[in-house]
């Protein structure tokens, strides 16, 4: 399969050359799975989808089937009792140093009467939707008698700009939005880290209390806001309390980011297209808005709604400009460039799996689902929230130069406590 590298892939790829830009998805599967069965299903899934290693040639990427070479890159079998959180942390920081290695590292971890099946992947190659396709193909082959087989994917949609150019605002409006982002970032606080070149990250896993997601949905309907608005407002609230910031007279606002799946905004059907189709929203809050929850929530709702329509175009223009700027600086200065131009304090990645294969297989087979996002150059801390059925799973990725483990734990606790408080949830 051949495809053009879009601006986001090129941006993420450039950072991947500085420090691993890995992401992870994990599903807890009901029952014990033999390593042999899992390995055979993994190989079958890759073959069916036409995936294997990748070759980058200029601005194009080519996917190549392994053709019997899978044994060189086997499924990793973790011993029972392995600390999943520590393992995922190690894998986030481990580069894909072998150019012949596929951009996927599958693993299996038995846990009692269930099994964790996961994939560590190079994020510039694929987005969350694409990896869910891979996990779907893998897991369905483990169900006896399952007729499921989606077959090969499409790895090349129309040109990236053409896919999104008629959605949202005009080009003039989009450029205006980018300029306004730039101006608002001039007043945003910068994070205070403990080291200039310490890119290492950790992930902390947590589960929200059972029933919290339903309370959030009910509260959202009554308040005319979305669950996503509530999650973002809670993240802003926690960030303002726990992320250390530099304090300067001309920088008093707090900026956060929100990862957006662009596929629903495309002019073409991308449901069976493998690749990366992401954008981002940036939200900036004044000090007064951080002191009152209702005002904060309304500001989140207003900014998110106003900017979502133009996210694809504005994100594309900003990313293209960032790629151009990188040509005039050394690789080790990229991080400083982003911290100056896009001083985000934290980010949110929120996915509801309600209409996916995982929901169809929950709870008979798919018991839990985790997504772990990288921090990257712009966002030093990311809260990944994944909803499957009545379960809400959290994976908080943070730079160790920014937060200690106790601080990260306090931030997660604050995030969950705020959501529980505002939704009236009682354990």
N, C-alpha and C positions, 0 to 999 in steps of 0.2 A: 504494500500500500504506500502511496506517495501523497504528500500534502505540503502546502506552503506553511512556513513558520509565521504565525501572526505576531503582532507587536508584543503581546503579553508573553508568549513563549520566548521570544528573543530577550525580553527584559528579564524574565525568570532565569533563562539560560545564562545570562551574563552574571547574575548573582550566584548561580550554582558553581561558576568557576571560581568564586571567591570563598564560598562556604556551602556545604551541602544544603540544597533546597529540597529536602525530602518531605513527603507527607505519608500518612498511614491510614488504612481502613481495616477494621477488624470486626468480624461477626462471631458471636458465640452460638455454636450449632449444637442442638440437642443430641445427646448420645455420644458414644465413643466412636472415633473414626480411626481406622488403621492407617499408618503412614503410607503403606503401599497403595491403598485406595485413594487417599488424598493426593498422592503424587501422580497417579495415573489420571485422575480427574483434572488436575492442574494442567498437565501436558495436553490432554484432549481439548481443554478449553482454549488454550493458546493457539493450538493448531486450527481449531474451528473459526477463531476470530482473525487469523492471519497475523498474529502478533508474535514478537520475539525480541530481537535486538533492534536498535534504531541507528540509522546513519544520517548524519547531518551534512548536507552538501550545499554550502552557501545559505540561501534563505529557504531551503527545502529540507524536509525530513522524510526518510523512507523507512517503513517498517518491514522487517524481514523475518519470516518464520525460521525457527531453529533447525528444522529438518533433522531430527534425531540427536541434536546436541544438548538436549535438556539435561542429561546426566552431568554435564559440566557445571550446571547451575541448579543443583537440586533443591527441592523443598526442604527447608530447615526444620528439623524435628527438635523442639525444645523439651527438656525433661520436665515431668510433672513437678510442680512446686516452684517453677521459675517465676520470679517477680515480673509480671507483665509490664508494669509501669517503668521499671528500670530498663527492661529490654527495649521498650519503645523509645526511651530516652537515648539509649546507646545508638539505636538505628537512625534516629533523627540526625545524629552527629556523624554518622559513618558515610563517607563519600562513595559514589560509584566510580571508583578509580580505574577499573578495567574497562577500556573502551569497547571490548567485545561482550561485556556483560549486559544482559537484557535490563531494561529500566524498571524491572519488577523483582522484588525479593519476597517470595511467599514463605509463610511459616505456619507451623501447627503447634499448639500447646494444649495438652489434655488437662482438664480440670474436673475431677469427679466424674459425673455422668454427662458431661458436656465437653466440647472441644472448641478452642479459639482458633479460627482460621483467619489469617491476616495477610495483607500485602503492603510492604514498604515500597514506595515508588518515587521516581523523579518527577516532581510536580510540574516541571516545564513541559513534560511529555503529555500529561493527561490531567484533566480536572476530575472533581469528585464524581460527576455523572459517569464519566468514562470508566473509572475504577469500579463503580457499582455494577457496570455491565460485565466487567471481568469477574467479579465475585459472584455475580448471578450465574454466569456460565459454569464457573467452578463448582459452586454449591449444588446447582441443579443436577449435576452429574453424580452427586453423592446420594441422591434419592432414588431408591430402587423403583424402576418402572417409569421414571419421569420421562415424558416425551419431549421435554424442552430442549431446544437447540436453536439459538438465534442465528447462527451462521456468521459469515464474515461481515465485518463492519466497513463502513465507508470512512476513509481517513482524509478525505479532501472535500470540503464544502466550497461554494463560491468564495471569491476573495473576501477577506474578513470585513473590509470596509463596506463592500457591497451587501453583505449579509445583514448589516444593521443601519444602512444609511438613510432609510426612510422612516425609521421609528423615532419618536420623540421630537426634538426641536430641530430647527434649521441649523445650518453650519454656522451662521453668524451668532445665533443664540448659544450654540455649543462653545464657540470660542469665548463668548462672554462669560459662560459658566466657568470655564477653565481659568479665566482671568480673575473672576471673583474668588475661586478656590485659592488661587495664588495670594490674593490680597488678604483673605481671612487667615491663611497660614502665617502671615507676617506677625499676627498677634497671638499665635498659639504657643503655649508653653512647650519647651523641649524637655525630654526625659533626662534624668541625672543618672548616668551609669557609673559603675565602678572601674571600668576599663575601656579604652578606645577600640581595642581590637579583639575583645573577648566576644566571639560570636556564638559560643557554645550555648545550647538551650537545654531545658528540661521540660518534661511533660508531667502534669499531675492529673490523675483520673479521679472522677467523682460521679456519683449518681444522685440526682435530685430525689427527694422523697416521693414515693408512689402517691399519685393523686394530684401532685402539684400542677402538672400540665393541664389537667381538666379545670382546675381552679383558675389558671391563667386564661384559658380560652373563655370561660364564663365571664371573668372580669373584663376581658378585652371587648366582648360583645356588649357589655353594659356600659363601657366607657368609650365606645366607638374608636378603639385603637386595636392594632394587631398584636398577636403574641410576639412577633418580631420587634415591635415598638417597645413592649415591656422588657424584653431581653436586653435590647440596646440601652434603654434607660437604666436598667439595673447595672449593666456593665459600666456605663459612664459614672454612676454613683460610686461603684466599688473602685474604679480607677482613680477618681478624685481623692479617695480616702487612702489608697494604699500604694499607688505608683509614685516613686520619688521623682519630683520635677525640679528643673532649674527655675529660679524665680528672678525675673527681670522686670523693670518698670513698664517696658513697652510690650511685654508678653504676659497676658493674664488669662487668656482663654484656654480651653481644653479641646483638643481635636482627637477624634476617634474615627476608625474606618469600619466599613461594612462590606464584606465580600458579596458580590451579586452574581448569580448564574445568569448569563446572557442568552441562553438558548431560547427561553420564551419570547425574547424580543427580536429574534431573527426573522428575516423575510422568507427563509427556507426552513424545511423540516430538518432539524439536527438531532432528532431522537435516536438515530442509529449511526451517528457520526462520532468517531473516536478522535479526541483531541482536547484542546483547552479553550473554553469559551467563558472567560471570567471578566468581570469589571469590578469597580469598587465605587462606593459612595464615601465621601468624607463629611463628617458632621462636626461643627464647631460650636462650643457653648461658652457663654459669658459667665463670669463668677456668680451673678445673681441667679442665673438659671440652675446652677448647681446646688443652690441652697433650699429650693422648694421642689418637692417631688412632682406635684401636679404640673408646675410650670415646665420642669425638665421633660416630663413625658409628652406634653403638648409640643414642645420644641422638637423633640425627636420625631414625632409624628409628622409635623409640618415640613421639616427639612427632608425627611426620607421620601415623603410623597412628592415634594417639589423636584427632587433631584433624580428620582428613579427613572423617569421617562427618558432623560438624556444621558443616562449612565453609560450606555454603550459607546456613544460618540465621544463624550467628554473623556472617558477613561482611555479610549484609543488615542485621542490627540495628546493627552498628557503622557502616555507611555511612549509614543513616537518621539515626543520632545525629549524625554528622559534618555532614550536610546541615543539620540543625537548628541546630547550633552556628554554621555559617557565616552565618546570618541576623543574628548579633549582632556581626559584625566586618567591617572593610573588606577589600576584595579583596586588598590588598597584605599583609594580616596572615594570610591563609590558610596560607601556607607555614610561618610560625612556629608556627601552631597545630598543624599536622601534625607538624612536627619535634619538638614537645614531647610530643604525645600518642601518636605512633607513631614512635619514633626508630629506624627500620630503618637499618641500615648498608649493606645491599645486598639484591638480590632475584634470584630465578631464574625464568626462563620456559623450560620444557622441553617440547618437542613431538617425538614420534616419528611420522613420516609413513608408517609401515609399512602401514596399512590405508586409505590414501587414494588418490585418483586419481594423485597424483605418484609413488607407489610402483609403480602399475600401468604408468606410462609411463617408469619408470626402468629401465635407462639409455638406452633407445632414443631418447627425446625429452627427458625431464627429467633433466638431468645434475647439477645442484646446486640447492639451495633455501636461501634465507636469510630469516630473520625478524629484524626490528629492533624492539625494544620501547622505548617512551618511559620516562623516569624518573618523571615526575609529582611530586606534592607529598610523597609518603611515602617514596619509595625513590630515593636519589641515584645509585645505580649498579645496572644490571641486566644480567645475563648471559643472553642468549637462546641456547639450545642447540637445534639442529634436526638430527634424524637422518633421512637418506634413504638406504636401502640400507646400504652399508658406510661411508657418509660422515657425518661429524659436523661441522657448521658452527657457528661461534661468532660472535656479534655482541655486543660489549660496549659498552653505552651508559652514559655517565657525565657528570656535571656537571663542566664545566671549572673551576668554583669549588672542586671537591673534589680532583680529581686532575689531574696533568700528563700529557702523552702518554707519557713514559717510565714513569711510575708505572702508568698503565693497561696498558702493554705488559708490565710486570713482573707485574702481577696475572694477566693472561691466561696468561703463561708458567708462573707458579706453579700456576694452576688445571690446566693440561694436564700439567705435570710430576707433580703429586700424583696425578692419575688414572692416569698411566702407571706410577708407582711402586707404588701399592697393588694394581693389577690385574696386575702382573708383566709389563706390556707391554714388548717390546723392539723397537725400530725395525729 
